[in-house]
Amino acid sequence: MPTPDAVCILVPTYNEAETIADVVSDYRDEGFANVLVIDGNSTDGTRELAEDAGAHVVVQSGSGKGQAVREAIEDHVTAEYVLMLDGDGTYEATDATKMLDPLTQGYDHVIGDRFADMRPGAMTRLNKVGNRIINRAFAFIHGQDFRDILSGYRAFTRESFLDMTLTSDGFGIETEMAVECAKRGIKTTVVPTTYYPRPDGSDTNLDPIRDGGIIFLELYRRAKTNNPLFYFGSVGFASTATGVGLALYVAYEWVVRSVSHEVIAVVSMAGILFGVQLLMFGVLSDLILSLHREQMKRIEELE
């Protein structure tokens, strides 16, 4: 494991007064003196409690978890390694060692798998189903199975984080990080961690419907540069299938009822042409991406 003075414990918070003092104290008890809490203008005393527990507290200039994490690492973190976690008391401080160990073994990014030891009540059934769907969609689209891409428990090198292109301001930051790891070939591993229910009186800032939709859109949007065949091909297939369906309907109406649908026939043809063009574009984009990756690999080998 990296020495504790080479690690920054990063805790983005917003109204976590019920838990933040215990979270900070737990990690300081594990030997980590450098605890940075970046707060999104909490109104419940979170900042004061974190400071009293021994954390260095910074108020973020913007809003949202993603913006907080980017600002913290770019402007306030100087340590070589970062252990990022939520301030809601759901993660186990004693798991810090196994989260950080892979960083000294050649890995640049570590994801804590909450499903490995999820305690009863830690996640609603709806959230469990949503997480499973998102993880499977990620594995299908991006070709990597990180098991729990929405986990907020992450360990990584500061250098690898700065190499990522991250734009999400909200809870999509974890999804973006996972996509960037797959896209850029950042050496990533997954370790089992314990995940606890939020303590009584601690309310979640996550809206499963709203934030789940944002995450799905982020997965699809990011596929444009990492899996263009899926990105363009999925829309192309849907357009082609719709056009074919309309064409069959027009043909049926003409043969059986002798009724012509000229407008629908035109729409059908347009859908098929548009879909086929997108499919072809997806194939060409995928070929270009494969050639680009091959060239980049050769350049890295020469260096």
C-alpha positions in Angstrom: 0.0 0.0 0.0 1.2 3.6 -0.6 2.4 5.4 2.5 -0.5 7.3 4.1 1.3 10.7 3.5 1.1 10.0 -0.2 -2.7 9.5 -0.1 -5.4 12.1 -0.1 -8.8 10.9 1.2 -11.3 12.9 -0.9 -14.8 13.3 0.3 -17.3 15.3 -1.7 -20.2 16.3 0.5 -23.6 18.0 0.5 -25.6 18.1 3.8 -24.0 15.1 5.4 -24.0 16.4 9.0 -25.3 13.1 10.4 -22.2 11.1 9.2 -19.3 13.3 8.1 -17.6 13.6 11.5 -17.5 9.8 11.9 -16.3 9.3 8.3 -13.4 11.7 8.8 -12.5 10.3 12.2 -12.6 6.7 10.9 -10.0 7.4 8.1 -7.8 9.4 10.4 -7.9 6.5 12.8 -6.6 4.4 9.9 -3.6 6.6 9.7 -4.7 9.0 6.9 -4.0 12.6 8.1 -4.7 14.2 4.7 -8.5 14.2 4.5 -10.0 16.7 2.1 -13.7 17.4 2.3 -15.0 19.5 -0.7 -18.4 20.7 0.2 -21.3 21.9 -2.1 -22.4 24.7 0.2 -24.1 22.6 2.8 -26.6 24.2 5.1 -26.6 21.7 8.0 -23.2 22.3 9.5 -21.4 19.7 7.5 -18.3 21.9 7.0 -17.9 22.7 10.7 -18.3 19.1 11.8 -15.7 18.0 9.2 -13.2 20.6 10.4 -13.7 19.7 14.0 -13.0 16.0 13.1 -9.7 17.0 11.5 -10.5 17.4 7.8 -9.3 20.2 5.5 -12.5 21.7 4.1 -13.0 23.5 0.8 -16.2 25.0 -0.5 -16.6 24.1 -4.2 -17.0 27.0 -6.6 -19.8 25.3 -8.6 -22.4 22.6 -7.9 -22.7 18.9 -8.3 -20.5 16.0 -7.3 -18.7 15.8 -10.6 -17.7 19.4 -10.5 -16.6 19.0 -6.9 -14.3 16.1 -7.7 -12.7 17.7 -10.7 -12.1 21.0 -8.8 -10.7 19.2 -5.8 -8.2 17.1 -7.7 -7.2 19.8 -10.2 -6.8 22.7 -7.7 -6.4 21.3 -4.2 -5.0 17.7 -4.2 -1.2 17.4 -4.4 -0.8 13.8 -3.2 0.2 11.1 -5.7 -2.7 8.9 -4.8 -6.4 9.6 -4.1 -9.0 7.5 -2.3 -12.4 8.9 -3.1 -15.6 8.1 -1.1 -18.9 9.4 -0.2 -19.5 11.2 3.1 -22.6 9.2 4.0 -21.0 6.5 6.1 -21.8 3.7 3.7 -18.2 2.6 3.1 -15.8 0.8 5.4 -12.6 2.7 6.4 -10.8 -0.6 7.0 -11.2 -1.4 3.3 -8.8 1.5 2.5 -5.8 -0.8 2.5 -7.1 -3.2 -0.1 -8.4 -0.3 -2.2 -5.0 1.3 -2.3 -2.8 -1.8 -2.6 -3.3 -2.3 -6.4 -1.9 1.2 -7.0 1.5 -0.1 -6.0 1.1 -3.2 -8.2 0.8 -1.4 -11.5 -2.8 -0.4 -11.6 -3.9 3.2 -12.0 -7.6 2.9 -11.0 -9.4 0.8 -8.5 -13.2 0.4 -8.2 -14.8 -0.9 -5.0 -17.4 -3.5 -5.7 -20.3 -2.8 -3.3 -22.2 -6.0 -4.4 -19.4 -8.2 -3.0 -20.6 -7.5 0.6 -23.8 -5.5 0.5 -25.4 -5.3 3.9 -29.3 -5.7 4.2 -31.0 -2.4 3.5 -28.0 -0.8 1.9 -29.7 -0.5 -1.5 -33.4 -0.6 -2.5 -34.6 -3.2 -4.9 -35.2 -0.6 -7.6 -31.6 0.7 -7.2 -30.2 -2.9 -7.3 -32.1 -3.6 -10.6 -31.0 -0.3 -12.1 -27.4 -0.9 -11.1 -27.4 -4.3 -12.7 -28.9 -3.1 -15.9 -26.4 -0.2 -16.1 -23.4 -2.4 -15.4 -24.5 -4.9 -18.1 -25.1 -2.1 -20.6 -21.6 -0.7 -19.9 -20.0 -4.1 -20.4 -21.9 -4.6 -23.7 -21.2 -1.1 -25.0 -17.6 -0.6 -23.8 -16.3 -4.2 -23.7 -15.2 -4.1 -20.1 -16.8 -5.6 -17.0 -16.1 -3.4 -14.0 -18.9 -5.0 -12.0 -20.0 -1.8 -10.2 -19.3 1.3 -12.3 -21.5 3.4 -10.1 -19.5 2.8 -7.0 -18.4 5.9 -5.2 -15.5 4.2 -3.6 -12.5 4.7 -5.9 -8.7 4.7 -5.6 -6.6 6.2 -8.4 -3.4 8.0 -9.2 -3.8 11.7 -9.6 -1.9 11.5 -12.9 -4.4 9.0 -14.4 -7.3 11.2 -13.3 -5.9 14.2 -15.0 -5.5 12.2 -18.2 -9.3 11.7 -18.3 -11.7 14.0 -20.2 -14.5 14.5 -17.7 -17.4 17.0 -18.1 -20.2 15.7 -15.9 -21.2 17.9 -13.0 -23.5 15.5 -11.2 -23.6 11.8 -10.2 -22.5 10.8 -13.8 -18.9 11.3 -12.7 -18.4 7.7 -11.8 -19.8 6.5 -15.1 -17.5 9.0 -17.0 -14.5 7.7 -15.1 -15.3 4.1 -15.9 -15.8 5.0 -19.6 -12.5 6.9 -19.7 -10.7 3.9 -18.1 -12.1 1.6 -20.8 -11.5 4.1 -23.6 -7.9 5.1 -22.7 -6.8 1.7 -21.6 -6.2 2.9 -18.0 -5.1 -0.2 -15.9 -8.2 -0.8 -13.8 -9.1 -3.5 -11.3 -12.0 -4.2 -9.0 -11.8 -5.2 -5.3 -14.6 -6.4 -3.1 -15.8 -3.9 -0.4 -18.4 -3.7 2.2 -21.4 -1.4 1.7 -23.6 -0.3 4.6 -27.1 1.3 4.7 -27.2 5.0 5.3 -27.6 5.8 9.0 -31.0 6.9 10.3 -31.4 10.7 9.7 -29.1 10.7 6.7 -30.9 11.4 3.5 -29.6 10.5 0.1 -29.0 13.2 -2.5 -29.6 10.7 -5.3 -32.8 10.6 -7.4 -32.9 7.1 -8.9 -35.1 8.0 -11.8 -33.6 11.4 -12.7 -30.0 10.4 -12.1 -30.5 6.9 -13.6 -31.7 8.5 -16.8 -28.6 10.8 -16.8 -26.3 7.9 -16.4 -27.9 5.9 -19.3 -27.6 9.0 -21.5 -24.0 9.4 -20.5 -23.3 5.8 -21.3 -24.8 6.1 -24.8 -23.2 9.5 -25.5 -19.8 8.2 -24.5 -20.2 5.3 -26.9 -19.7 7.7 -29.8 -16.0 7.7 -29.3 -15.5 4.3 -27.8 -17.9 2.1 -29.7 -19.2 4.0 -32.7 -20.6 0.9 -34.3 -23.0 0.6 -31.4 -23.7 4.3 -31.2 -24.6 4.8 -34.9 -25.6 1.2 -35.5 -28.3 1.2 -32.8 -30.1 4.2 -34.3 -29.5 2.9 -37.8 -31.0 -0.5 -37.0 -34.0 1.2 -35.4 -34.5 3.4 -38.4 -34.1 0.6 -40.9 -36.4 -1.7 -38.9 -39.1 1.0 -38.7 -38.8 1.6 -42.5 -39.1 -2.1 -43.2 -42.1 -2.3 -40.9 -43.9 0.5 -42.7 -43.0 -0.9 -46.1 -44.6 -4.2 -45.1 -47.7 -2.4 -44.0 -47.9 -0.5 -47.3 -47.4 -3.7 -49.3 -50.1 -5.5 -47.3 -52.6 -2.7 -47.8 -51.9 -2.6 -51.5 -52.2 -6.3 -52.1 -55.1 -7.1 -49.7 -57.2 -4.0 -49.8 -55.9 -2.3 -53.0 -55.2 0.9 -50.9 -52.2 2.9 -51.6 -50.3 4.9 -49.0 -47.9 7.1 -50.9 -46.8 9.3 -48.0 -46.2 6.3 -45.7 -44.2 4.6 -48.6 -42.0 7.7 -48.9 -41.4 7.8 -45.1 -40.6 4.1 -45.2 -38.0 4.6 -47.9 -36.5 7.5 -46.1 -36.2 5.5 -42.9 -34.5 2.6 -44.7 -32.1 4.8 -46.5 -31.3 6.8 -43.4 -30.8 3.6 -41.3 -28.6 2.0 -43.9 -26.4 5.1 -44.1 -26.0 5.2 -40.4 -25.1 1.5 -40.3 -22.5 2.1 -42.9 -21.2 5.1 -41.1 -21.0 3.1 -37.9 -18.9 0.4 -39.6 -16.5 2.9 -41.2 -16.2 4.8 -37.8 -15.4 1.5 -36.1 -12.8 0.7 -38.7 -11.2 4.1 -38.3 -11.2 3.8 -34.5 -9.5 0.3 -34.7 -6.8 1.7 -37.0 -6.3 4.6 -34.7 -5.9 2.4 -31.7 -3.5 0.2 -33.6 -1.4 3.2 -34.6 -1.3 4.5 -31.0 -0.2 1.1 -29.7 2.7 1.1 -32.2 3.7 4.6 -31.2 3.7 3.6 -27.5 5.8 0.6 -28.3 8.3 2.7 -30.2 8.5 5.1 -27.2 
